[in-house]
Amino acid sequence: MSEMNIDQSINAFGEWYDLGLIVRVKEFVMLTALRRILKELSDMKIEIKYVGGFVVILVFECHEEKKVFSDDKQLWMEVFDRVEDWSGQNVDFERIAWLKVHGIPLNILCKKVYDDIASKFGTVIQSSQFAEEDNDLLVVCVGILTKYVDRIQQKIKISWRGNSRVVLIEEEVGEWVPDCLVDYKECHNISVTSVMEEECNDEVVSEGKDLNSAEPAVEDNIQVDAENSNIHDVFSQHLNEGTDGMKKKE
């Protein structure tokens, strides 16, 4: 891998040092609804700058408003698990990726198998969803939070009842950005409670590998649970429910 040294005098986004808070939302559903949540939490005008993964910078109109917001932990504790003044500090890299899995045998083509495979590459934040009435059972995406820098495209071998099959895991092409970047002034009121209820109804999961662990050894076999895998284990939720909160950037 090539290396290069960056000019030590560079301080990007220094204009936000006095106005910005770097925050990390607790759940994926909170990220997609963040502009609406902020509207309900405060009358302040707050700009949202997406950093990646679950991390955003909130930019306030003045330092005093930023301090009032950050000091009121009861205000934001249900939404954010971290709130810090932006001062040019290092931020751990993470990003959201949407994966498709090709080659799963029909008799084990179900939510659990999709999610188990996707969890080898990060934490599942939006479970696979498809319905029995869908004509194309292969159009299924799983959302993950990952530390992979490269676009994910790898093969692994899965095993089930003594049979094995190589499947391809392929990341959706294109840059994805959350809906919260839509003009803040256009949003409508929504309660934090209603967002959390929506999260429960959608069964957004956060199972999978620890983000602090090393990248997975993808050559390892995945053993599929023969008792719980059934083609009729399908869900009535809409296919795009998990990706409606994201906009694709051409």
C-alpha positions as CSV (number, residue, x, y, z in Angstrom):
1,M,0.0,0.0,0.0
2,S,1.3,3.4,-0.9
3,E,1.9,6.1,1.7
4,M,1.9,9.8,1.8
5,N,2.4,12.6,4.4
6,I,-0.3,15.3,4.7
7,D,0.7,18.9,5.4
8,Q,0.7,19.3,9.1
9,S,-0.8,22.8,8.9
10,I,-4.1,21.6,7.5
11,N,-7.2,22.0,9.8
12,A,-10.3,21.3,7.8
13,F,-13.6,22.8,8.9
14,G,-12.0,25.1,11.4
15,E,-14.8,27.6,10.9
16,W,-17.0,25.1,12.8
17,Y,-14.8,24.9,15.9
18,D,-16.9,27.5,17.7
19,L,-20.3,26.4,16.3
20,G,-20.1,22.7,15.8
21,L,-20.9,19.6,17.8
22,I,-19.8,16.2,16.6
23,V,-22.5,13.6,17.6
24,R,-23.2,9.9,17.0
25,V,-26.8,8.8,16.8
26,K,-27.8,5.6,18.7
27,E,-29.8,3.9,15.9
28,F,-30.1,3.9,12.1
29,V,-33.8,5.0,12.3
30,M,-32.6,8.0,14.4
31,L,-30.2,9.0,11.6
32,T,-32.8,8.9,8.9
33,A,-35.3,10.9,11.0
34,L,-32.7,13.3,12.6
35,R,-33.9,16.5,10.9
36,R,-37.4,15.9,12.2
37,I,-36.2,14.9,15.7
38,L,-34.1,18.1,16.0
39,K,-37.1,20.2,14.9
40,E,-39.0,18.7,17.9
41,L,-36.2,19.0,20.4
42,S,-35.3,22.6,19.7
43,D,-36.4,25.8,18.0
44,M,-32.7,26.5,17.1
45,K,-31.7,26.6,13.5
46,I,-29.3,23.6,13.2
47,E,-27.5,22.5,10.1
48,I,-26.7,18.8,9.7
49,K,-23.3,17.8,8.1
50,Y,-23.1,14.1,7.5
51,V,-19.7,12.6,8.4
52,G,-20.4,8.9,7.7
53,G,-21.9,5.9,9.5
54,F,-23.9,7.2,12.5
55,V,-21.8,10.3,12.9
56,V,-22.9,13.9,12.0
57,I,-21.8,17.4,12.8
58,L,-24.5,19.8,14.1
59,V,-23.7,23.4,13.2
60,F,-25.4,26.1,15.3
61,E,-25.9,29.8,14.5
62,C,-23.9,30.9,17.6
63,H,-21.6,29.5,20.3
64,E,-24.2,30.2,23.0
65,E,-26.9,28.1,21.3
66,K,-24.4,25.2,20.8
67,K,-23.5,25.3,24.5
68,V,-27.2,25.4,25.6
69,F,-27.9,22.3,23.5
70,S,-24.8,20.3,24.5
71,D,-25.2,21.1,28.2
72,D,-28.8,19.8,28.3
73,K,-28.1,16.1,28.3
74,Q,-31.7,15.3,29.2
75,L,-32.7,16.9,25.9
76,W,-30.6,14.7,23.6
77,M,-29.7,11.5,25.6
78,E,-32.4,9.4,23.9
79,V,-31.0,10.2,20.4
80,F,-27.2,10.5,20.7
81,D,-24.7,8.3,22.5
82,R,-22.0,10.9,22.1
83,V,-22.0,14.7,21.9
84,E,-18.6,16.6,21.7
85,D,-17.4,20.0,20.7
86,W,-15.9,19.9,17.3
87,S,-12.3,20.9,17.6
88,G,-10.6,19.0,14.7
89,Q,-10.2,15.7,16.6
90,N,-9.8,12.4,14.9
91,V,-13.1,10.6,14.2
92,D,-13.2,6.8,13.9
93,F,-14.1,5.7,10.3
94,E,-17.4,4.0,9.8
95,R,-19.9,3.9,6.9
96,I,-23.2,2.4,5.9
97,A,-23.2,-0.1,3.2
98,W,-26.1,-2.0,1.5
99,L,-25.3,-5.6,0.5
100,K,-26.8,-8.1,-1.9
101,V,-26.0,-11.8,-1.6
102,H,-26.1,-14.0,-4.7
103,G,-26.2,-17.7,-4.8
104,I,-28.1,-18.7,-1.7
105,P,-30.0,-22.0,-2.3
106,L,-33.8,-21.6,-2.5
107,N,-34.5,-23.9,0.4
108,I,-32.5,-21.7,2.8
109,L,-33.4,-18.3,1.3
110,C,-34.6,-16.5,4.3
111,K,-34.0,-13.4,6.5
112,K,-31.8,-15.2,9.0
113,V,-29.4,-16.5,6.4
114,Y,-29.1,-13.1,4.6
115,D,-28.4,-11.4,7.9
116,D,-25.9,-14.0,9.2
117,I,-23.9,-13.6,6.0
118,A,-24.0,-9.8,6.0
119,S,-22.9,-9.7,9.7
120,K,-19.5,-11.1,8.7
121,F,-18.8,-7.6,7.2
122,G,-20.2,-5.3,9.9
123,T,-23.1,-4.8,12.3
124,V,-26.5,-5.3,10.7
125,I,-28.5,-2.1,11.1
126,Q,-31.3,-2.9,8.6
127,S,-32.4,-6.5,8.4
128,S,-33.2,-8.1,5.1
129,Q,-36.8,-7.8,4.2
130,F,-38.8,-9.5,1.4
131,A,-42.3,-10.8,1.0
132,E,-43.5,-14.2,-0.3
133,E,-45.7,-12.4,-2.9
134,D,-42.7,-10.6,-4.4
135,N,-42.0,-12.0,-7.9
136,D,-38.2,-11.5,-7.6
137,L,-36.9,-13.2,-4.4
138,L,-33.3,-12.1,-5.2
139,V,-33.8,-8.4,-4.9
140,V,-33.0,-8.1,-1.2
141,C,-30.6,-5.7,0.5
142,V,-29.1,-5.8,4.0
143,G,-27.9,-2.6,5.6
144,I,-24.7,-2.8,7.7
145,L,-22.5,-0.4,9.6
146,T,-18.9,-1.3,8.6
147,K,-15.3,-0.2,8.9
148,Y,-14.4,-1.6,5.5
149,V,-12.9,1.2,3.4
150,D,-13.1,-0.7,0.1
151,R,-16.3,-1.5,-1.7
152,I,-17.4,-5.0,-0.5
153,Q,-17.3,-7.7,-3.1
154,Q,-16.2,-11.1,-1.8
155,K,-17.1,-14.8,-2.0
156,I,-17.6,-17.1,1.0
157,K,-18.6,-20.7,1.3
158,I,-21.7,-21.6,3.3
159,S,-22.6,-25.1,4.6
160,W,-26.0,-26.6,5.3
161,R,-26.9,-30.2,6.1
162,G,-23.6,-31.5,4.7
163,N,-23.8,-29.5,1.5
164,S,-21.7,-26.4,0.7
165,R,-22.2,-23.5,-1.7
166,V,-20.1,-20.5,-2.7
167,V,-22.1,-17.2,-2.5
168,L,-21.1,-13.7,-3.7
169,I,-21.6,-10.7,-1.4
170,E,-21.7,-7.5,-3.4
171,E,-22.2,-4.0,-2.2
172,E,-24.7,-1.8,-4.0
173,V,-23.0,0.6,-6.4
174,G,-23.3,4.4,-5.7
175,E,-23.0,6.8,-2.8
176,W,-25.7,6.7,-0.2
177,V,-26.7,9.7,2.0
178,P,-29.3,9.9,4.7
179,D,-32.6,11.6,4.3
180,C,-31.7,14.0,7.2
181,L,-29.7,16.1,4.7
182,V,-33.0,17.4,3.2
183,D,-33.6,21.1,3.9
184,Y,-34.1,21.3,7.7
185,K,-36.8,23.9,7.3
186,E,-39.0,21.5,5.3
187,C,-39.3,19.0,8.1
188,H,-42.4,18.2,10.1
189,N,-42.7,17.5,13.8
190,I,-42.1,14.0,15.0
191,S,-41.6,12.8,18.5
192,V,-38.5,10.8,19.6
193,T,-40.9,8.2,21.1
194,S,-42.7,7.7,17.8
195,V,-39.3,7.1,16.1
196,M,-38.4,4.6,18.7
197,E,-41.7,2.8,18.3
198,E,-41.2,2.8,14.5
199,E,-37.8,1.2,15.2
200,C,-39.4,-1.6,17.2
201,N,-42.1,-2.2,14.6
202,D,-39.5,-2.4,11.8
203,E,-37.4,-4.8,13.9
204,V,-34.2,-2.9,13.1
205,V,-31.4,-5.1,14.4
206,S,-27.9,-4.3,15.4
207,E,-26.5,-7.8,15.7
208,G,-23.3,-8.8,14.0
209,K,-19.6,-8.5,14.5
210,D,-18.0,-6.0,16.8
211,L,-16.9,-2.9,14.8
212,N,-13.7,-2.8,16.8
213,S,-12.6,-6.2,15.8
214,A,-10.4,-7.1,12.8
215,E,-11.9,-7.5,9.3
216,P,-13.5,-11.0,9.0
217,A,-11.8,-14.0,7.6
218,V,-14.3,-14.4,4.8
219,E,-12.9,-17.7,3.8
220,D,-14.4,-19.3,6.9
221,N,-17.6,-21.4,6.3
222,I,-21.0,-20.2,7.6
223,Q,-23.0,-23.0,9.1
224,V,-26.7,-22.5,8.4
225,D,-29.2,-23.5,11.1
226,A,-31.1,-26.3,9.4
227,E,-33.9,-26.2,11.9
228,N,-34.7,-22.5,11.5
229,S,-34.1,-22.1,7.8
230,N,-37.2,-22.3,5.6
231,I,-38.2,-20.7,2.4
232,H,-41.6,-19.8,3.9
233,D,-39.9,-17.8,6.7
234,V,-40.7,-14.5,4.9
235,F,-42.0,-11.1,6.0
236,S,-44.8,-9.0,4.8
237,Q,-42.9,-5.7,5.2
238,H,-42.1,-3.8,2.0
239,L,-38.8,-4.5,0.3
240,N,-37.6,-0.9,0.3
241,E,-38.7,-0.1,3.9
242,G,-35.1,-0.1,5.0
243,T,-33.8,2.0,2.2
244,D,-36.5,4.6,2.0
245,G,-34.6,6.7,4.5
246,M,-31.6,6.9,2.2
247,K,-31.1,8.8,-1.0
248,K,-28.8,7.6,-3.7
249,K,-26.4,10.2,-5.0
250,E,-25.6,9.9,-8.7
